[in-house]
């Protein structure tokens, strides 16, 4: 079992939470022209930190009349229990042996890694009619030492947040001048699936490809409709690479370029959230609209001698400690 001992959560069981978070992120970053021309249905949070609040989607918020009708059977009027998504039959993903063989060397390298150091440049691109009309940049700096130590620093124009996770303590430096200690350290694999604080619009695949000892198969080959090898053309014309394409159960599409080398590494990850946003129904979008995230792995190394100081937080002078993340969110409310 990979470090953390956690199975991949069923995306079919929790689609609304993931879709709502991503929808809010996209809506809050929509270009002004789109906001003006198209009706926004979902409330737009005033700050990035509002993402941590629970969100109810249109699908979850049924009218009492509809709910009552659905709860009655057509025959004897008895109420039936709602179906558990886990009990619904799941189609087998379309992943052939060639694809598994091609991607497994990278996955094995991550599972077997004793440590990692990763630097990633991120671009959030709003595209209409094939033209990029808005692009925002951010970055990740990630380090980890199996089985549990890791740090993730996410930096954008609106946010500078770093998570420190050692064997004995976990701390979130929410801003350079505000921090909060968590009740207990995070298990590395569980942290891939869900962090306690927003760290970019779609961090799971980034963490799955960056943290030592986790199993990236749980994020990239589970909860998917299909994954395939697209081509083996050189990346940017000069780096031998394998190009993969996947479609998740929640309609998110991704492309991954992996170097062809004795020690493979991820080169670029493209995540297209467009179809997921349309299916979520939280925002009306033009036909030729796309929202794409591009993650470029600028450096990616394993089995380095990482200092344990990377995973321990030392507050700066006058930094304010919050007893909990909820206390911070309450204080940040207008």
Secondary structure, DSSP 8 states (H G I E B T S, - for coil): --TT------TTTSHHHHHHHHHHHHHHT--HHHHHHS-B-S---SSGGGGGS----TTT---HHHHHHHHB-SSS--B-----GGGS-----EE-HHHHHHHHHHHHHHHH-SEEEEEEEEEEEEEETTEEEEEEEEEEEEEEETTTEEEEEEEESS-EEEEEE-SS-EEEEEETTEEEE-SS---HHHHHH--SS--SS--HHHHHTTSTT--THHHHTSSEEEEEEEE---BTTTB-EEEEEEEETTS-EEEEEEE-STT--EEEEEEE-HHHHHHHTSB---TTEEEEEEEEEEEEEES----GGGGS----TT-EEESSHHHHHHHH--
